[in-house]
Amino acid sequence: MKEKIIWTQEYSVNVAEFDEQHKEFINICNGLIELTEKEEFTKEEALSGVMKLGDYASYHLGSEEALFTKINYPDAAMHVEIHDQFREKAKGFIEKIRDENVDIAKTLKEVAEFSISWFLSHILEVDKKYSDYFNKHGIS
């Protein structure tokens, strides 16, 4: 199982609103890890955690995308495509958790591991690319 994420300045995109949202995303991912570490948890707890992740990701990704449009971010199409892939993956996880025949513990670990890996690589490899552009447009 992946270790919990601890926010460091390395993850900052130099846009305060998005840094705060990224911190909340980390909290949700860490909550999923904590849930997997419990000796027992219910299907409802697992579903709630995964839905919270999906809902918050949609909110956050939508916030970024709205700003892309507002300031005509040149890499918006590629960035949105990556966001859409995450949204689809999150929907798939929700459907999988709802399946009566699924191993909930195994699926929840899969969700937590995927989300943390995706989040870290997305910030460091994709989100960091918009920092300078946003800052040049007065967004920090």
N, CA, C and O atoms as CSV, one atom per row, in Angstrom:
chain,resi,resn,atom,element,x,y,z
A,1,MET,N,N,0.840,-1.189,0.000
A,1,MET,CA,C,0.000,0.000,0.000
A,1,MET,C,C,0.880,1.245,0.000
A,1,MET,O,O,1.919,1.289,0.658
A,2,LYS,N,N,0.457,2.221,-0.727
A,2,LYS,CA,C,1.176,3.491,-0.770
A,2,LYS,C,C,1.123,4.167,0.589
A,2,LYS,O,O,0.193,3.966,1.370
A,3,GLU,N,N,2.142,4.972,0.853
A,3,GLU,CA,C,2.152,5.749,2.080
A,3,GLU,C,C,1.318,7.004,1.888
A,3,GLU,O,O,1.077,7.441,0.763
A,4,LYS,N,N,0.890,7.566,2.986
A,4,LYS,CA,C,0.140,8.812,2.924
A,4,LYS,C,C,1.016,9.907,2.319
A,4,LYS,O,O,2.243,9.883,2.426
A,5,ILE,N,N,0.359,10.848,1.693
A,5,ILE,CA,C,1.059,11.984,1.103
A,5,ILE,C,C,1.143,13.085,2.154
A,5,ILE,O,O,0.170,13.366,2.854
A,6,ILE,N,N,2.290,13.688,2.253
A,6,ILE,CA,C,2.462,14.858,3.096
A,6,ILE,C,C,2.786,16.021,2.173
A,6,ILE,O,O,3.735,15.964,1.391
A,7,TRP,N,N,1.988,17.075,2.272
A,7,TRP,CA,C,2.175,18.245,1.420
A,7,TRP,C,C,3.543,18.871,1.662
A,7,TRP,O,O,3.950,19.093,2.802
A,8,THR,N,N,4.232,19.145,0.578
A,8,THR,CA,C,5.477,19.913,0.629
A,8,THR,C,C,5.403,20.978,-0.461
A,8,THR,O,O,4.551,20.904,-1.346
A,9,GLN,N,N,6.274,21.946,-0.400
A,9,GLN,CA,C,6.306,23.011,-1.401
A,9,GLN,C,C,6.588,22.465,-2.798
A,9,GLN,O,O,6.263,23.110,-3.795
A,10,GLU,N,N,7.185,21.292,-2.872
A,10,GLU,CA,C,7.450,20.653,-4.166
A,10,GLU,C,C,6.155,20.528,-4.977
A,10,GLU,O,O,6.183,20.576,-6.207
A,11,TYR,N,N,5.020,20.366,-4.285
A,11,TYR,CA,C,3.746,20.172,-4.964
A,11,TYR,C,C,3.049,21.483,-5.324
A,11,TYR,O,O,2.031,21.470,-6.016
A,12,SER,N,N,3.581,22.602,-4.867
A,12,SER,CA,C,2.932,23.884,-5.128
A,12,SER,C,C,2.961,24.213,-6.615
A,12,SER,O,O,3.972,24.025,-7.292
A,13,VAL,N,N,1.824,24.711,-7.108
A,13,VAL,CA,C,1.730,25.172,-8.492
A,13,VAL,C,C,1.740,26.702,-8.543
A,13,VAL,O,O,1.494,27.295,-9.593
A,14,ASN,N,N,2.024,27.330,-7.411
A,14,ASN,CA,C,2.104,28.789,-7.295
A,14,ASN,C,C,0.797,29.489,-7.644
A,14,ASN,O,O,0.788,30.625,-8.119
A,15,VAL,N,N,-0.288,28.797,-7.402
A,15,VAL,CA,C,-1.631,29.373,-7.511
A,15,VAL,C,C,-2.329,28.958,-6.215
A,15,VAL,O,O,-2.679,27.791,-6.036
A,16,ALA,N,N,-2.528,29.919,-5.316
A,16,ALA,CA,C,-2.998,29.608,-3.962
A,16,ALA,C,C,-4.285,28.783,-3.952
A,16,ALA,O,O,-4.395,27.816,-3.198
A,17,GLU,N,N,-5.251,29.154,-4.778
A,17,GLU,CA,C,-6.530,28.422,-4.810
A,17,GLU,C,C,-6.316,26.951,-5.141
A,17,GLU,O,O,-6.913,26.074,-4.517
A,18,PHE,N,N,-5.467,26.686,-6.121
A,18,PHE,CA,C,-5.251,25.296,-6.529
A,18,PHE,C,C,-4.371,24.545,-5.545
A,18,PHE,O,O,-4.541,23.341,-5.355
A,19,ASP,N,N,-3.433,25.240,-4.918
A,19,ASP,CA,C,-2.649,24.578,-3.867
A,19,ASP,C,C,-3.568,24.126,-2.737
A,19,ASP,O,O,-3.419,23.019,-2.221
A,20,GLU,N,N,-4.519,24.977,-2.350
A,20,GLU,CA,C,-5.459,24.600,-1.286
A,20,GLU,C,C,-6.328,23.417,-1.730
A,20,GLU,O,O,-6.587,22.500,-0.950
A,21,GLN,N,N,-6.767,23.448,-2.971
A,21,GLN,CA,C,-7.574,22.336,-3.474
A,21,GLN,C,C,-6.750,21.057,-3.552
A,21,GLN,O,O,-7.253,19.975,-3.250
A,22,HIS,N,N,-5.500,21.173,-3.951
A,22,HIS,CA,C,-4.627,19.996,-3.992
A,22,HIS,C,C,-4.424,19.426,-2.591
A,22,HIS,O,O,-4.369,18.210,-2.411
A,23,LYS,N,N,-4.314,20.305,-1.605
A,23,LYS,CA,C,-4.174,19.835,-0.218
A,23,LYS,C,C,-5.418,19.044,0.207
A,23,LYS,O,O,-5.301,18.022,0.883
A,24,GLU,N,N,-6.593,19.510,-0.185
A,24,GLU,CA,C,-7.818,18.784,0.158
A,24,GLU,C,C,-7.865,17.438,-0.559
A,24,GLU,O,O,-8.299,16.439,0.014
A,25,PHE,N,N,-7.421,17.414,-1.806
A,25,PHE,CA,C,-7.353,16.152,-2.552
A,25,PHE,C,C,-6.441,15.165,-1.819
A,25,PHE,O,O,-6.756,13.980,-1.704
A,26,ILE,N,N,-5.315,15.668,-1.329
A,26,ILE,CA,C,-4.401,14.830,-0.539
A,26,ILE,C,C,-5.113,14.291,0.698
A,26,ILE,O,O,-4.985,13.109,1.016
A,27,ASN,N,N,-5.861,15.143,1.399
A,27,ASN,CA,C,-6.585,14.696,2.593
A,27,ASN,C,C,-7.560,13.572,2.259
A,27,ASN,O,O,-7.692,12.611,3.016
A,28,ILE,N,N,-8.236,13.697,1.129
A,28,ILE,CA,C,-9.197,12.657,0.727
A,28,ILE,C,C,-8.462,11.366,0.402
A,28,ILE,O,O,-8.886,10.291,0.827
A,29,CYS,N,N,-7.370,11.454,-0.340
A,29,CYS,CA,C,-6.566,10.253,-0.644
A,29,CYS,C,C,-6.040,9.611,0.631
A,29,CYS,O,O,-6.074,8.389,0.776
A,30,ASN,N,N,-5.558,10.430,1.549
A,30,ASN,CA,C,-5.056,9.900,2.821
A,30,ASN,C,C,-6.185,9.236,3.607
A,30,ASN,O,O,-5.961,8.236,4.289
A,31,GLY,N,N,-7.394,9.787,3.516
A,31,GLY,CA,C,-8.552,9.174,4.167
A,31,GLY,C,C,-8.852,7.800,3.602
A,31,GLY,O,O,-9.240,6.895,4.340
A,32,LEU,N,N,-8.675,7.636,2.297
A,32,LEU,CA,C,-8.869,6.315,1.684
A,32,LEU,C,C,-7.824,5.331,2.201
A,32,LEU,O,O,-8.139,4.172,2.471
A,33,ILE,N,N,-6.597,5.786,2.337
A,33,ILE,CA,C,-5.543,4.917,2.879
A,33,ILE,C,C,-5.897,4.509,4.303
A,33,ILE,O,O,-5.778,3.340,4.670
A,34,GLU,N,N,-6.335,5.483,5.106
A,34,GLU,CA,C,-6.709,5.171,6.493
A,34,GLU,C,C,-7.835,4.140,6.531
A,34,GLU,O,O,-7.840,3.245,7.376
A,35,LEU,N,N,-8.773,4.274,5.620
A,35,LEU,CA,C,-9.879,3.320,5.581
A,35,LEU,C,C,-9.371,1.917,5.255
A,35,LEU,O,O,-9.831,0.938,5.842
A,36,THR,N,N,-8.425,1.817,4.321
A,36,THR,CA,C,-7.889,0.493,3.970
A,36,THR,C,C,-7.106,-0.122,5.118
A,36,THR,O,O,-6.950,-1.341,5.184
A,37,GLU,N,N,-6.614,0.713,6.018
A,37,GLU,CA,C,-5.832,0.212,7.148
A,37,GLU,C,C,-6.700,-0.270,8.304
A,37,GLU,O,O,-6.205,-0.924,9.222
A,38,LYS,N,N,-7.986,0.048,8.264
A,38,LYS,CA,C,-8.888,-0.419,9.316
A,38,LYS,C,C,-9.073,-1.929,9.197
A,38,LYS,O,O,-9.038,-2.492,8.103
A,39,GLU,N,N,-9.265,-2.554,10.321
A,39,GLU,CA,C,-9.480,-3.992,10.307
A,39,GLU,C,C,-10.774,-4.346,9.577
A,39,GLU,O,O,-10.842,-5.335,8.848
A,40,GLU,N,N,-11.785,-3.528,9.786
A,40,GLU,CA,C,-13.062,-3.733,9.106
A,40,GLU,C,C,-13.643,-2.387,8.712
A,40,GLU,O,O,-13.500,-1.393,9.423
A,41,PHE,N,N,-14.302,-2.380,7.564
A,41,PHE,CA,C,-15.050,-1.197,7.156
A,41,PHE,C,C,-16.219,-1.684,6.299
A,41,PHE,O,O,-16.185,-2.778,5.736
A,42,THR,N,N,-17.221,-0.870,6.218
A,42,THR,CA,C,-18.419,-1.270,5.491
A,42,THR,C,C,-18.323,-0.863,4.027
A,42,THR,O,O,-17.516,-0.020,3.634
A,43,LYS,N,N,-19.163,-1.485,3.257
A,43,LYS,CA,C,-19.268,-1.132,1.839
A,43,LYS,C,C,-19.687,0.335,1.715
A,43,LYS,O,O,-19.213,1.047,0.829
A,44,GLU,N,N,-20.569,0.780,2.599
A,44,GLU,CA,C,-21.035,2.164,2.573
A,44,GLU,C,C,-19.883,3.131,2.829
A,44,GLU,O,O,-19.796,4.180,2.190
A,45,GLU,N,N,-18.993,2.776,3.770
A,45,GLU,CA,C,-17.832,3.632,4.037
A,45,GLU,C,C,-16.923,3.702,2.812
A,45,GLU,O,O,-16.428,4.771,2.454
A,46,ALA,N,N,-16.713,2.564,2.182
A,46,ALA,CA,C,-15.866,2.525,0.985
A,46,ALA,C,C,-16.488,3.349,-0.139
A,46,ALA,O,O,-15.809,4.151,-0.782
A,47,LEU,N,N,-17.773,3.146,-0.368
A,47,LEU,CA,C,-18.464,3.875,-1.424
A,47,LEU,C,C,-18.444,5.375,-1.142
A,47,LEU,O,O,-18.218,6.179,-2.047
A,48,SER,N,N,-18.676,5.741,0.095
A,48,SER,CA,C,-18.652,7.149,0.477
A,48,SER,C,C,-17.282,7.773,0.211
A,48,SER,O,O,-17.193,8.882,-0.317
A,49,GLY,N,N,-16.233,7.070,0.572
A,49,GLY,CA,C,-14.876,7.578,0.352
A,49,GLY,C,C,-14.549,7.745,-1.122
A,49,GLY,O,O,-13.953,8.744,-1.525
A,50,VAL,N,N,-14.938,6.771,-1.919
A,50,VAL,CA,C,-14.657,6.830,-3.354
A,50,VAL,C,C,-15.506,7.907,-4.022
A,50,VAL,O,O,-15.035,8.600,-4.923
A,51,MET,N,N,-16.752,8.048,-3.582
A,51,MET,CA,C,-17.606,9.102,-4.143
A,51,MET,C,C,-17.086,10.487,-3.757
A,51,MET,O,O,-17.134,11.420,-4.559
A,52,LYS,N,N,-16.597,10.611,-2.545
A,52,LYS,CA,C,-16.024,11.889,-2.107
A,52,LYS,C,C,-14.823,12.246,-2.980
A,52,LYS,O,O,-14.659,13.398,-3.383
A,53,LEU,N,N,-13.996,11.261,-3.264
A,53,LEU,CA,C,-12.849,11.475,-4.145
A,53,LEU,C,C,-13.309,11.927,-5.525
A,53,LEU,O,O,-12.801,12.913,-6.059
A,54,GLY,N,N,-14.261,11.216,-6.096
A,54,GLY,CA,C,-14.761,11.562,-7.430
A,54,GLY,C,C,-15.405,12.932,-7.469
A,54,GLY,O,O,-15.170,13.711,-8.393
A,55,ASP,N,N,-16.216,13.226,-6.469
A,55,ASP,CA,C,-16.896,14.530,-6.418
A,55,ASP,C,C,-15.892,15.669,-6.270
A,55,ASP,O,O,-15.986,16.688,-6.954
A,56,TYR,N,N,-14.931,15.482,-5.367
A,56,TYR,CA,C,-13.969,16.562,-5.150
A,56,TYR,C,C,-13.071,16.735,-6.374
A,56,TYR,O,O,-12.746,17.859,-6.760
A,57,ALA,N,N,-12.678,15.633,-6.973
A,57,ALA,CA,C,-11.849,15.726,-8.174
A,57,ALA,C,C,-12.595,16.473,-9.273
A,57,ALA,O,O,-12.011,17.314,-9.956
A,58,SER,N,N,-13.874,16.177,-9.447
A,58,SER,CA,C,-14.656,16.881,-10.468
A,58,SER,C,C,-14.721,18.371,-10.172
A,58,SER,O,O,-14.581,19.193,-11.078
A,59,TYR,N,N,-14.932,18.722,-8.911
A,59,TYR,CA,C,-14.958,20.131,-8.511
A,59,TYR,C,C,-13.613,20.801,-8.822
A,59,TYR,O,O,-13.566,21.857,-9.453
A,60,HIS,N,N,-12.537,20.177,-8.374
A,60,HIS,CA,C,-11.215,20.764,-8.560
A,60,HIS,C,C,-10.839,20.842,-10.038
A,60,HIS,O,O,-10.387,21.885,-10.510
A,61,LEU,N,N,-11.022,19.757,-10.758
A,61,LEU,CA,C,-10.654,19.752,-12.168
A,61,LEU,C,C,-11.468,20.786,-12.933
A,61,LEU,O,O,-10.953,21.449,-13.834
A,62,GLY,N,N,-12.742,20.921,-12.571
A,62,GLY,CA,C,-13.589,21.939,-13.180
A,62,GLY,C,C,-13.092,23.347,-12.890
A,62,GLY,O,O,-13.176,24.226,-13.748
A,63,SER,N,N,-12.574,23.566,-11.685
A,63,SER,CA,C,-12.017,24.880,-11.320
A,63,SER,C,C,-10.823,25.222,-12.207
A,63,SER,O,O,-10.709,26.340,-12.709
A,64,GLU,N,N,-9.942,24.250,-12.391
A,64,GLU,CA,C,-8.796,24.480,-13.273
A,64,GLU,C,C,-9.270,24.768,-14.696
A,64,GLU,O,O,-8.792,25.699,-15.344
A,65,GLU,N,N,-10.207,23.965,-15.166
A,65,GLU,CA,C,-10.669,24.098,-16.545
A,65,GLU,C,C,-11.358,25.436,-16.803
A,65,GLU,O,O,-11.226,26.007,-17.885
A,66,ALA,N,N,-12.087,25.930,-15.816
A,66,ALA,CA,C,-12.732,27.239,-15.966
A,66,ALA,C,C,-11.676,28.330,-16.154
A,66,ALA,O,O,-11.852,29.253,-16.949
A,67,LEU,N,N,-10.591,28.208,-15.417
A,67,LEU,CA,C,-9.520,29.192,-15.548
A,67,LEU,C,C,-8.783,29.031,-16.878
A,67,LEU,O,O,-8.364,30.020,-17.479
A,68,PHE,N,N,-8.627,27.811,-17.332
A,68,PHE,CA,C,-8.012,27.585,-18.653
A,68,PHE,C,C,-8.765,28.386,-19.718
A,68,PHE,O,O,-8.166,29.061,-20.555
A,69,THR,N,N,-10.083,28.290,-19.662
A,69,THR,CA,C,-10.927,28.980,-20.642
A,69,THR,C,C,-10.813,30.491,-20.473
A,69,THR,O,O,-10.660,31.227,-21.448
A,70,LYS,N,N,-10.887,30.938,-19.243
A,70,LYS,CA,C,-10.873,32.371,-18.959
A,70,LYS,C,C,-9.611,33.061,-19.484
A,70,LYS,O,O,-9.677,34.172,-20.010
A,71,ILE,N,N,-8.460,32.390,-19.336
A,71,ILE,CA,C,-7.208,33.039,-19.746
A,71,ILE,C,C,-6.601,32.401,-20.997
A,71,ILE,O,O,-5.447,32.662,-21.337
A,72,ASN,N,N,-7.382,31.570,-21.671
A,72,ASN,CA,C,-6.964,30.962,-22.931
A,72,ASN,C,C,-5.638,30.200,-22.800
A,72,ASN,O,O,-4.689,30.433,-23.549
A,73,TYR,N,N,-5.606,29.300,-21.841
A,73,TYR,CA,C,-4.409,28.489,-21.597
A,73,TYR,C,C,-4.128,27.625,-22.817
A,73,TYR,O,O,-5.000,26.862,-23.233
A,74,PRO,N,N,-2.932,27.722,-23.407
A,74,PRO,CA,C,-2.657,27.037,-24.672
A,74,PRO,C,C,-2.656,25.508,-24.605
A,74,PRO,O,O,-2.917,24.859,-25.618
A,75,ASP,N,N,-2.372,24.916,-23.444
A,75,ASP,CA,C,-2.350,23.450,-23.327
A,75,ASP,C,C,-3.641,22.901,-22.730
A,75,ASP,O,O,-3.670,21.776,-22.230
A,76,ALA,N,N,-4.701,23.689,-22.784
A,76,ALA,CA,C,-5.960,23.300,-22.142
A,76,ALA,C,C,-6.508,21.983,-22.684
A,76,ALA,O,O,-6.911,21.126,-21.898
A,77,ALA,N,N,-6.535,21.798,-23.987
A,77,ALA,CA,C,-7.149,20.587,-24.569
A,77,ALA,C,C,-6.468,19.322,-24.052
A,77,ALA,O,O,-7.140,18.364,-23.672
A,78,MET,N,N,-5.153,19.320,-24.040
A,78,MET,CA,C,-4.414,18.150,-23.547
A,78,MET,C,C,-4.682,17.943,-22.058
A,78,MET,O,O,-4.867,16.814,-21.603
A,79,HIS,N,N,-4.699,19.035,-21.311
A,79,HIS,CA,C,-4.895,18.952,-19.868
A,79,HIS,C,C,-6.302,18.436,-19.546
A,79,HIS,O,O,-6.473,17.595,-18.664
A,80,VAL,N,N,-7.293,18.941,-20.258
A,80,VAL,CA,C,-8.681,18.508,-20.031
A,80,VAL,C,C,-8.845,17.031,-20.386
A,80,VAL,O,O,-9.583,16.307,-19.718
A,81,GLU,N,N,-8.170,16.595,-21.420
A,81,GLU,CA,C,-8.245,15.173,-21.806
A,81,GLU,C,C,-7.735,14.285,-20.667
A,81,GLU,O,O,-8.316,13.239,-20.382
A,82,ILE,N,N,-6.660,14.703,-20.028
A,82,ILE,CA,C,-6.117,13.952,-18.890
A,82,ILE,C,C,-7.112,13.977,-17.724
A,82,ILE,O,O,-7.311,12.964,-17.054
A,83,HIS,N,N,-7.732,15.133,-17.484
A,83,HIS,CA,C,-8.763,15.232,-16.445
A,83,HIS,C,C,-9.916,14.282,-16.750
A,83,HIS,O,O,-10.403,13.587,-15.858
A,84,ASP,N,N,-10.351,14.251,-18.001
A,84,ASP,CA,C,-11.472,13.383,-18.384
A,84,ASP,C,C,-11.144,11.912,-18.144
A,84,ASP,O,O,-12.012,11.132,-17.752
A,85,GLN,N,N,-9.900,11.541,-18.380
A,85,GLN,CA,C,-9.484,10.160,-18.122
A,85,GLN,C,C,-9.611,9.835,-16.635
A,85,GLN,O,O,-10.038,8.740,-16.270
A,86,PHE,N,N,-9.238,10.792,-15.777
A,86,PHE,CA,C,-9.383,10.573,-14.345
A,86,PHE,C,C,-10.860,10.459,-13.972
A,86,PHE,O,O,-11.242,9.579,-13.201
A,87,ARG,N,N,-11.682,11.343,-14.516
A,87,ARG,CA,C,-13.121,11.294,-14.220
A,87,ARG,C,C,-13.708,9.926,-14.588
A,87,ARG,O,O,-14.492,9.357,-13.828
A,88,GLU,N,N,-13.328,9.412,-15.741
A,88,GLU,CA,C,-13.822,8.101,-16.171
A,88,GLU,C,C,-13.340,6.995,-15.242
A,88,GLU,O,O,-14.094,6.081,-14.909
A,89,LYS,N,N,-12.105,7.082,-14.834
A,89,LYS,CA,C,-11.552,6.079,-13.909
A,89,LYS,C,C,-12.305,6.125,-12.577
A,89,LYS,O,O,-12.628,5.083,-12.006
A,90,ALA,N,N,-12.583,7.340,-12.086
A,90,ALA,CA,C,-13.316,7.491,-10.821
A,90,ALA,C,C,-14.722,6.909,-10.942
A,90,ALA,O,O,-15.189,6.231,-10.027
A,91,LYS,N,N,-15.398,7.165,-12.058
A,91,LYS,CA,C,-16.735,6.584,-12.278
A,91,LYS,C,C,-16.660,5.060,-12.270
A,91,LYS,O,O,-17.515,4.387,-11.694
A,92,GLY,N,N,-15.633,4.531,-12.911
A,92,GLY,CA,C,-15.454,3.084,-12.945
A,92,GLY,C,C,-15.243,2.497,-11.557
A,92,GLY,O,O,-15.763,1.425,-11.247
A,93,PHE,N,N,-14.490,3.189,-10.733
A,93,PHE,CA,C,-14.269,2.727,-9.362
A,93,PHE,C,C,-15.576,2.730,-8.572
A,93,PHE,O,O,-15.844,1.804,-7.807
A,94,ILE,N,N,-16.380,3.761,-8.756
A,94,ILE,CA,C,-17.672,3.833,-8.047
A,94,ILE,C,C,-18.552,2.661,-8.466
A,94,ILE,O,O,-19.166,2.009,-7.621
A,95,GLU,N,N,-18.615,2.394,-9.763
A,95,GLU,CA,C,-19.404,1.256,-10.248
A,95,GLU,C,C,-18.874,-0.060,-9.696
A,95,GLU,O,O,-19.646,-0.939,-9.314
A,96,LYS,N,N,-17.560,-0.186,-9.658
A,96,LYS,CA,C,-16.947,-1.419,-9.161
A,96,LYS,C,C,-17.272,-1.636,-7.681
A,96,LYS,O,O,-17.598,-2.750,-7.273
A,97,ILE,N,N,-17.184,-0.572,-6.880
A,97,ILE,CA,C,-17.491,-0.680,-5.443
A,97,ILE,C,C,-18.951,-1.099,-5.245
A,97,ILE,O,O,-19.265,-1.845,-4.318
A,98,ARG,N,N,-19.833,-0.620,-6.113
A,98,ARG,CA,C,-21.258,-0.949,-5.997
A,98,ARG,C,C,-21.571,-2.402,-6.377
A,98,ARG,O,O,-22.624,-2.925,-6.013
A,99,ASP,N,N,-20.679,-3.039,-7.092
A,99,ASP,CA,C,-20.875,-4.417,-7.539
A,99,ASP,C,C,-20.918,-5.342,-6.321
A,99,ASP,O,O,-20.028,-5.311,-5.471
A,100,GLU,N,N,-21.958,-6.156,-6.252
A,100,GLU,CA,C,-22.141,-7.064,-5.113
A,100,GLU,C,C,-21.033,-8.116,-5.008
A,100,GLU,O,O,-20.763,-8.623,-3.920
A,101,ASN,N,N,-20.392,-8.444,-6.131
A,101,ASN,CA,C,-19.419,-9.529,-6.144
A,101,ASN,C,C,-17.968,-9.069,-6.021
A,101,ASN,O,O,-17.050,-9.884,-6.105
A,102,VAL,N,N,-17.761,-7.786,-5.825
A,102,VAL,CA,C,-16.399,-7.265,-5.796
A,102,VAL,C,C,-15.782,-7.404,-4.407
A,102,VAL,O,O,-16.476,-7.351,-3.392
A,103,ASP,N,N,-14.478,-7.579,-4.388
A,103,ASP,CA,C,-13.721,-7.579,-3.140
A,103,ASP,C,C,-13.508,-6.108,-2.767
A,103,ASP,O,O,-12.669,-5.426,-3.355
A,104,ILE,N,N,-14.268,-5.636,-1.797
A,104,ILE,CA,C,-14.266,-4.215,-1.443
A,104,ILE,C,C,-12.875,-3.764,-0.974
A,104,ILE,O,O,-12.388,-2.717,-1.401
A,105,ALA,N,N,-12.248,-4.534,-0.113
A,105,ALA,CA,C,-10.942,-4.146,0.432
A,105,ALA,C,C,-9.911,-4.018,-0.686
A,105,ALA,O,O,-9.150,-3.052,-0.734
A,106,LYS,N,N,-9.895,-4.981,-1.566
A,106,LYS,CA,C,-8.952,-4.965,-2.685
A,106,LYS,C,C,-9.222,-3.774,-3.602
A,106,LYS,O,O,-8.289,-3.102,-4.040
A,107,THR,N,N,-10.477,-3.516,-3.888
A,107,THR,CA,C,-10.840,-2.406,-4.771
A,107,THR,C,C,-10.505,-1.070,-4.127
A,107,THR,O,O,-10.015,-0.163,-4.800
A,108,LEU,N,N,-10.762,-0.940,-2.842
A,108,LEU,CA,C,-10.454,0.316,-2.155
A,108,LEU,C,C,-8.948,0.582,-2.173
A,108,LEU,O,O,-8.525,1.723,-2.361
A,109,LYS,N,N,-8.148,-0.444,-1.981
A,109,LYS,CA,C,-6.692,-0.282,-2.076
A,109,LYS,C,C,-6.303,0.157,-3.478
A,109,LYS,O,O,-5.438,1.017,-3.650
A,110,GLU,N,N,-6.937,-0.429,-4.469
A,110,GLU,CA,C,-6.670,-0.061,-5.861
A,110,GLU,C,C,-7.003,1.414,-6.097
A,110,GLU,O,O,-6.242,2.131,-6.746
A,111,VAL,N,N,-8.133,1.856,-5.571
A,111,VAL,CA,C,-8.548,3.260,-5.710
A,111,VAL,C,C,-7.521,4.174,-5.053
A,111,VAL,O,O,-7.085,5.156,-5.653
A,112,ALA,N,N,-7.140,3.853,-3.829
A,112,ALA,CA,C,-6.194,4.688,-3.094
A,112,ALA,C,C,-4.849,4.751,-3.811
A,112,ALA,O,O,-4.286,5.833,-3.980
A,113,GLU,N,N,-4.337,3.615,-4.229
A,113,GLU,CA,C,-3.036,3.573,-4.897
A,113,GLU,C,C,-3.081,4.325,-6.226
A,113,GLU,O,O,-2.176,5.102,-6.532
A,114,PHE,N,N,-4.130,4.094,-7.014
A,114,PHE,CA,C,-4.253,4.798,-8.296
A,114,PHE,C,C,-4.343,6.302,-8.078
A,114,PHE,O,O,-3.659,7.072,-8.753
A,115,SER,N,N,-5.178,6.720,-7.147
A,115,SER,CA,C,-5.419,8.148,-6.933
A,115,SER,C,C,-4.161,8.872,-6.486
A,115,SER,O,O,-3.867,9.966,-6.968
A,116,ILE,N,N,-3.426,8.278,-5.581
A,116,ILE,CA,C,-2.194,8.905,-5.109
A,116,ILE,C,C,-1.169,8.979,-6.235
A,116,ILE,O,O,-0.556,10.025,-6.451
A,117,SER,N,N,-0.984,7.891,-6.941
A,117,SER,CA,C,-0.020,7.891,-8.052
A,117,SER,C,C,-0.411,8.914,-9.112
A,117,SER,O,O,0.425,9.677,-9.597
A,118,TRP,N,N,-1.697,8.917,-9.463
A,118,TRP,CA,C,-2.178,9.847,-10.488
A,118,TRP,C,C,-1.975,11.276,-10.021
A,118,TRP,O,O,-1.466,12.117,-10.762
A,119,PHE,N,N,-2.376,11.544,-8.793
A,119,PHE,CA,C,-2.290,12.900,-8.258
A,119,PHE,C,C,-0.855,13.416,-8.275
A,119,PHE,O,O,-0.596,14.514,-8.767
A,120,LEU,N,N,0.068,12.637,-7.748
A,120,LEU,CA,C,1.452,13.089,-7.680
A,120,LEU,C,C,2.039,13.305,-9.066
A,120,LEU,O,O,2.682,14.326,-9.313
A,121,SER,N,N,1.829,12.368,-9.962
A,121,SER,CA,C,2.384,12.549,-11.306
A,121,SER,C,C,1.677,13.695,-12.026
A,121,SER,O,O,2.311,14.429,-12.784
A,122,HIS,N,N,0.384,13.855,-11.801
A,122,HIS,CA,C,-0.361,14.923,-12.473
A,122,HIS,C,C,0.134,16.293,-12.027
A,122,HIS,O,O,0.360,17.170,-12.860
A,123,ILE,N,N,0.302,16.484,-10.743
A,123,ILE,CA,C,0.799,17.780,-10.263
A,123,ILE,C,C,2.205,18.041,-10.793
A,123,ILE,O,O,2.476,19.097,-11.365
A,124,LEU,N,N,3.083,17.083,-10.600
A,124,LEU,CA,C,4.488,17.304,-10.914
A,124,LEU,C,C,4.773,17.353,-12.414
A,124,LEU,O,O,5.701,18.040,-12.841
A,125,GLU,N,N,3.990,16.634,-13.215
A,125,GLU,CA,C,4.278,16.554,-14.641
A,125,GLU,C,C,3.327,17.376,-15.512
A,125,GLU,O,O,3.695,17.766,-16.620
A,126,VAL,N,N,2.122,17.642,-15.034
A,126,VAL,CA,C,1.133,18.330,-15.871
A,126,VAL,C,C,0.761,19.697,-15.288
A,126,VAL,O,O,0.877,20.714,-15.972
A,127,ASP,N,N,0.318,19.723,-14.038
A,127,ASP,CA,C,-0.119,20.990,-13.441
A,127,ASP,C,C,1.011,22.020,-13.356
A,127,ASP,O,O,0.781,23.211,-13.565
A,128,LYS,N,N,2.203,21.575,-13.056
A,128,LYS,CA,C,3.330,22.510,-12.935
A,128,LYS,C,C,3.526,23.307,-14.224
A,128,LYS,O,O,4.059,24.417,-14.194
A,129,LYS,N,N,3.102,22.750,-15.344
A,129,LYS,CA,C,3.273,23.426,-16.634
A,129,LYS,C,C,2.442,24.703,-16.721
A,129,LYS,O,O,2.802,25.613,-17.469
A,130,TYR,N,N,1.346,24.794,-15.978
A,130,TYR,CA,C,0.535,26.006,-16.087
A,130,TYR,C,C,0.969,27.110,-15.127
A,130,TYR,O,O,0.500,28.241,-15.254
A,131,SER,N,N,1.827,26.825,-14.195
A,131,SER,CA,C,2.209,27.803,-13.170
A,131,SER,C,C,2.671,29.132,-13.756
A,131,SER,O,O,2.121,30.181,-13.421
A,132,ASP,N,N,3.665,29.098,-14.621
A,132,ASP,CA,C,4.197,30.343,-15.184
A,132,ASP,C,C,3.145,31.086,-15.989
A,132,ASP,O,O,3.022,32.307,-15.891
A,133,TYR,N,N,2.386,30.342,-16.788
A,133,TYR,CA,C,1.355,30.990,-17.618
A,133,TYR,C,C,0.323,31.681,-16.745
A,133,TYR,O,O,-0.043,32.828,-17.004
A,134,PHE,N,N,-0.149,30.995,-15.716
A,134,PHE,CA,C,-1.140,31.601,-14.814
A,134,PHE,C,C,-0.546,32.819,-14.117
A,134,PHE,O,O,-1.178,33.873,-14.054
A,135,ASN,N,N,0.668,32.673,-13.596
A,135,ASN,CA,C,1.310,33.776,-12.883
A,135,ASN,C,C,1.498,34.994,-13.797
A,135,ASN,O,O,1.316,36.128,-13.354
A,136,LYS,N,N,1.858,34.771,-15.058
A,136,LYS,CA,C,2.011,35.874,-16.013
A,136,LYS,C,C,0.693,36.570,-16.306
A,136,LYS,O,O,0.673,37.723,-16.737
A,137,HIS,N,N,-0.414,35.860,-16.070
A,137,HIS,CA,C,-1.739,36.429,-16.277
A,137,HIS,C,C,-2.350,36.942,-14.958
A,137,HIS,O,O,-3.558,37.158,-14.860
A,138,GLY,N,N,-1.493,37.130,-13.961
A,138,GLY,CA,C,-1.924,37.731,-12.711
A,138,GLY,C,C,-2.618,36.794,-11.740
A,138,GLY,O,O,-3.290,37.241,-10.811
A,139,ILE,N,N,-2.460,35.505,-11.950
A,139,ILE,CA,C,-3.103,34.528,-11.073
A,139,ILE,C,C,-2.016,33.848,-10.252
A,139,ILE,O,O,-1.124,33.188,-10.785
A,140,SER,N,N,-2.120,34.030,-8.934
A,140,SER,CA,C,-1.112,33.413,-8.067
A,140,SER,C,C,-1.729,32.989,-6.761
A,140,SER,O,O,-1.037,32.449,-5.898
